[in-house]
Structures are given as C-alpha cells and as structure tokens.
Amino acid sequence: MDYCEEINEAMKTNLHRALHHPLFLSLYFPSFLGFFAGGLLSPVTPLYMASFQVNYATIGLMLSMASVGKLVMDLPGGVIIPKLGIKKALAIGALIIGAANLAMYWSRFPYEIIIYQFFLGIGDAFYNTSRMGFAAAMTENEHRGRSLSLLGGMNRISRIFSPTLGGILAAAMGLRFVFLISGIIFLVETVVIIARMPKNFAQANPTHSDFGIMWQLVKEKANVLWRTGIGAMLLTTVRIARFTLIPLYAAEVLGLQADQVGLILSAASMADAFNMVTAGIIMDRFGRRFAAIPCVGLMAISMALIPFTTSFWGLLAVGVLAGLGNGFGSGIMMTMGADLAPADHRIEFLAVWHLILGVGSAACPLIVGAISDLLSLTMSGFAFFGLGILGVLAFIYLVPETNRPAGLQHQITS
C-alpha cells in the first residue's frame, strides 16, 4: 500500500471511528459546534471592529483582549477546573463564550467590545483547558496524534462552510447579526455537554489542586517547557495571523466584502482539512516536530505572499497555501501538551501549556495593529514571515521531540 492509499484508508477509518466512537456526542460533536460557531465569526470579527472607525492599534487591542482574558484565567483555571470537575468547567466555559458573543451583538462602543472580548477569553480558558484535559485522558500515547488530529480536524471541517456562511449572513443581515447566531450555537453546545458528557472518566470529578502543585510542575518541567514553549508560541502567532491579517488586508487594501472574505477563509479551511489525516500519521510515525516544521514554514511563506496579492483570486490562493500549511499542524498543540502532561496533574500542566500558547494568540493582533499604524498593513505580512522562519529554526534546533515513535531515538529533556 503506497502513501496516498494509506492516507485514503486512514481518512475513511478516522471518519468511521469518529462517527461511531462512544465519545462522539460528548467530545467530537460539541467540539464541532464550538468550532463552527467560531468559524462563523472569523471573517466578521476584524471587519466588525474596524466598523467602529478606530485606528489599527485599537483594532489590534480589541482583537487581542480575548487572548488577554485567556492569559489572565489560564493559571487560576488550572486550580479551579480540577475542583469543579471537567464536565462542569467545560459547560461553564461554553456558556460564558456564548454570553459574550450575545453581548457583542448588542454592543455600541469600542470599550464594550474590549470588555466582552476579555470575558470571552475567560470562558475560553475554562473551555479549552477542560476539553484538552478530557481528550488527553481518553487517548493513548501511541495513537494520540491520530486521535487529537481528528479533534483538530473537527475545526478544519467546520470551517469549510462556516466562514462562507458567516460572510453571507453578514452581507445580508449586518456584521453584528453573526454574533447573535454564534452565541446561540454556543448555548446549544452547553446543553449538549451537560446532557451527553459522561461523569465517570479520569479526572472527571472534583480533586484537590492549588498553585503550589502547578509551580512544582513548572519547576520539574522547566527545561522542556521553555524549549517547547518558544516553538509553540511562534507557531501559534503565525497560525492566528491569517485570521487577523487576511480579513483586514482583504477589506482595507483590496476592498473585498464580508462574503468574499468568508469564501477565502472557507477555501483555506478546505485545504486545511485535507491535510489533517496526514498530520496524524506524521505525528505518530515520525514525531511531532516533523509535522510542526512544514506547518509553520508554509504558513510563513503565505504571510510573505499576502502583500503581493492584488485581487480576490490572488488572496484566495495565498489563503489556500496557508490552509495547507496549517493542516500539517492539525491537533499538534493539543498533542504536544498531552504528551508532556503528567497523568496525576494533567489539568494543572495543561493550564500552564495554555498560558504559553495564549502569549502567541495575544501577540498577533497587537503586532498587526502596531506595524500597520507605524508602517503599513502590507508590512505585517513580512513581519509574520520572519516570525515563521524563527519558528522553523526553533523546531529544528531547539524544541525536543515530545513523543518517541518506534525507530526514532528523540529524547524528551525534562
């Protein structure tokens, strides 16, 4: 069986496994709803914030506040979530995100956006740390790359259609209407989590936790955390860039409408989803770094090409290239975090891991805003190309392999 046939068989097997998995209704389906609701907003949020007639730095601040809220709550979440239990924490996170999106629908001033985005980030800290902990507890190391790339694939599949639908809704009903729909979907997801997530699984129920435990984990894993964290932050920064830079460049430079931006992001997600099975095979067979390097490298190249696009079709091609690159990293941050997390204090460790990733998420809109105001929006693309190249070098020379597939001798330094 050649490589293409193996990928084809793996796609069929993973799809069958997801649809018939006992956790389909408790993990994959609610995750799909959340990803879909977020995808609706991907072409809309930067344009909505730009509609308040503020400068790029302020737009960057508004976009980054969700990540700031997540940074603020990541570590406290690592203490609170084990005490609440994963199911309750996941439901609370989805509820807060839904409420924040509904509030965005009724907002009238930029300062309101900043407040609501901050609370959205708080909800996201609960939501994603809990979901990552649940997924890590339910997967075995030798199949973790495939399992979590499938979970990441739920994001890719949902975003094939959701950005286009979000753009169409925005064009027909106005930008803020999409926030209403997204908020409602998150509330539906909350109900699904409460109704379908099992109560009895590893770390499902409340346990003791405190900051002392978290600090001890940081000290024990300090070497691997800073080395792996640098690569993770750079990859995350470039990954988030396409959701900030492409919509703003499309609207501000090319003069495209929300529905056209949605089509570009949907096409990118289709290319992204195409690579999700390849990502799982590469991560499990060759190691996590072998997926990370083409992921961040291709995304960096796509960022450098954005300033050279002059039409819808040119930006569409660049978006597809970015999607192909991101597809190599399907589920990679979840997988690396799960590899490193100790089984007895998984949530506490993943809260620290989420904090590291959040730095990259928060930095991206601020970088776009600052460079765009000082120089131009087009120069932001070159800046992210530089960060992407640094990411490639980090994964080649600095980041240790967090998994040791058969036949490879990479070591995890801790």
ChimeraX attribute file (.defattr): number of C-alpha atoms within 10 A of each C-alpha:
attribute: neighborCount
match mode: 1-to-1
recipient: residues
	/A:1	7
	/A:2	6
	/A:3	9
	/A:4	10
	/A:5	10
	/A:6	13
	/A:7	18
	/A:8	13
	/A:9	14
	/A:10	17
	/A:11	17
	/A:12	12
	/A:13	11
	/A:14	18
	/A:15	13
	/A:16	11
	/A:17	14
	/A:18	20
	/A:19	13
	/A:20	11
	/A:21	14
	/A:22	12
	/A:23	16
	/A:24	16
	/A:25	19
	/A:26	20
	/A:27	21
	/A:28	21
	/A:29	19
	/A:30	24
	/A:31	23
	/A:32	21
	/A:33	22
	/A:34	25
	/A:35	22
	/A:36	26
	/A:37	27
	/A:38	25
	/A:39	28
	/A:40	28
	/A:41	28
	/A:42	25
	/A:43	34
	/A:44	29
	/A:45	24
	/A:46	22
	/A:47	22
	/A:48	20
	/A:49	21
	/A:50	20
	/A:51	12
	/A:52	13
	/A:53	11
	/A:54	11
	/A:55	14
	/A:56	23
	/A:57	19
	/A:58	21
	/A:59	28
	/A:60	24
	/A:61	21
	/A:62	26
	/A:63	25
	/A:64	24
	/A:65	24
	/A:66	27
	/A:67	29
	/A:68	24
	/A:69	23
	/A:70	30
	/A:71	26
	/A:72	17
	/A:73	22
	/A:74	28
	/A:75	22
	/A:76	18
	/A:77	26
	/A:78	28
	/A:79	21
	/A:80	22
	/A:81	30
	/A:82	25
	/A:83	19
	/A:84	18
	/A:85	17
	/A:86	29
	/A:87	25
	/A:88	23
	/A:89	24
	/A:90	27
	/A:91	24
	/A:92	20
	/A:93	25
	/A:94	28
	/A:95	23
	/A:96	24
	/A:97	29
	/A:98	28
	/A:99	21
	/A:100	25
	/A:101	28
	/A:102	23
	/A:103	18
	/A:104	25
	/A:105	18
	/A:106	14
	/A:107	14
	/A:108	10
	/A:109	11
	/A:110	17
	/A:111	11
	/A:112	15
	/A:113	25
	/A:114	20
	/A:115	17
	/A:116	24
	/A:117	26
	/A:118	24
	/A:119	24
	/A:120	26
	/A:121	27
	/A:122	25
	/A:123	28
	/A:124	26
	/A:125	32
	/A:126	29
	/A:127	26
	/A:128	22
	/A:129	30
	/A:130	28
	/A:131	21
	/A:132	25
	/A:133	28
	/A:134	23
	/A:135	21
	/A:136	25
	/A:137	17
	/A:138	13
	/A:139	16
	/A:140	13
	/A:141	16
	/A:142	15
	/A:143	14
	/A:144	25
	/A:145	31
	/A:146	29
	/A:147	25
	/A:148	26
	/A:149	29
	/A:150	26
	/A:151	23
	/A:152	26
	/A:153	29
	/A:154	25
	/A:155	25
	/A:156	29
	/A:157	22
	/A:158	24
	/A:159	29
	/A:160	24
	/A:161	20
	/A:162	25
	/A:163	32
	/A:164	26
	/A:165	21
	/A:166	31
	/A:167	28
	/A:168	22
	/A:169	20
	/A:170	24
	/A:171	17
	/A:172	12
	/A:173	11
	/A:174	14
	/A:175	24
	/A:176	20
	/A:177	19
	/A:178	26
	/A:179	27
	/A:180	19
	/A:181	19
	/A:182	28
	/A:183	26
	/A:184	17
	/A:185	20
	/A:186	29
	/A:187	21
	/A:188	17
	/A:189	24
	/A:190	24
	/A:191	15
	/A:192	18
	/A:193	23
	/A:194	16
	/A:195	11
	/A:196	15
	/A:197	22
	/A:198	15
	/A:199	14
	/A:200	9
	/A:201	12
	/A:202	15
	/A:203	22
	/A:204	22
	/A:205	16
	/A:206	15
	/A:207	14
	/A:208	12
	/A:209	17
	/A:210	15
	/A:211	13
	/A:212	10
	/A:213	15
	/A:214	22
	/A:215	15
	/A:216	12
	/A:217	18
	/A:218	18
	/A:219	11
	/A:220	12
	/A:221	16
	/A:222	16
	/A:223	15
	/A:224	19
	/A:225	22
	/A:226	15
	/A:227	17
	/A:228	23
	/A:229	22
	/A:230	20
	/A:231	27
	/A:232	28
	/A:233	22
	/A:234	26
	/A:235	33
	/A:236	24
	/A:237	26
	/A:238	31
	/A:239	26
	/A:240	16
	/A:241	24
	/A:242	25
	/A:243	21
	/A:244	22
	/A:245	22
	/A:246	23
	/A:247	27
	/A:248	24
	/A:249	21
	/A:250	25
	/A:251	17
	/A:252	14
	/A:253	15
	/A:254	15
	/A:255	13
	/A:256	16
	/A:257	18
	/A:258	27
	/A:259	21
	/A:260	22
	/A:261	28
	/A:262	29
	/A:263	24
	/A:264	28
	/A:265	32
	/A:266	31
	/A:267	22
	/A:268	28
	/A:269	30
	/A:270	21
	/A:271	23
	/A:272	28
	/A:273	27
	/A:274	18
	/A:275	23
	/A:276	29
	/A:277	27
	/A:278	24
	/A:279	29
	/A:280	33
	/A:281	20
	/A:282	19
	/A:283	31
	/A:284	22
	/A:285	20
	/A:286	18
	/A:287	21
	/A:288	28
	/A:289	24
	/A:290	19
	/A:291	25
	/A:292	28
	/A:293	23
	/A:294	18
	/A:295	28
	/A:296	32
	/A:297	23
	/A:298	21
	/A:299	30
	/A:300	30
	/A:301	21
	/A:302	27
	/A:303	30
	/A:304	20
	/A:305	20
	/A:306	25
	/A:307	17
	/A:308	13
	/A:309	18
	/A:310	12
	/A:311	13
	/A:312	16
	/A:313	11
	/A:314	14
	/A:315	25
	/A:316	23
	/A:317	18
	/A:318	24
	/A:319	29
	/A:320	22
	/A:321	23
	/A:322	28
	/A:323	29
	/A:324	25
	/A:325	28
	/A:326	32
	/A:327	33
	/A:328	29
	/A:329	32
	/A:330	33
	/A:331	26
	/A:332	27
	/A:333	23
	/A:334	25
	/A:335	29
	/A:336	22
	/A:337	25
	/A:338	28
	/A:339	20
	/A:340	20
	/A:341	21
	/A:342	14
	/A:343	15
	/A:344	10
	/A:345	19
	/A:346	24
	/A:347	31
	/A:348	31
	/A:349	28
	/A:350	28
	/A:351	29
	/A:352	25
	/A:353	26
	/A:354	24
	/A:355	24
	/A:356	21
	/A:357	24
	/A:358	26
	/A:359	20
	/A:360	23
	/A:361	28
	/A:362	24
	/A:363	22
	/A:364	27
	/A:365	28
	/A:366	21
	/A:367	19
	/A:368	27
	/A:369	24
	/A:370	20
	/A:371	18
	/A:372	19
	/A:373	13
	/A:374	11
	/A:375	11
	/A:376	14
	/A:377	21
	/A:378	21
	/A:379	17
	/A:380	25
	/A:381	28
	/A:382	19
	/A:383	17
	/A:384	27
	/A:385	22
	/A:386	16
	/A:387	19
	/A:388	30
	/A:389	20
	/A:390	19
	/A:391	28
	/A:392	24
	/A:393	15
	/A:394	22
	/A:395	25
	/A:396	15
	/A:397	9
	/A:398	16
	/A:399	23
	/A:400	22
	/A:401	23
	/A:402	21
	/A:403	26
	/A:404	19
	/A:405	17
	/A:406	11
	/A:407	8
	/A:408	12
	/A:409	10
	/A:410	13
	/A:411	11
	/A:412	15
	/A:413	14
	/A:414	12
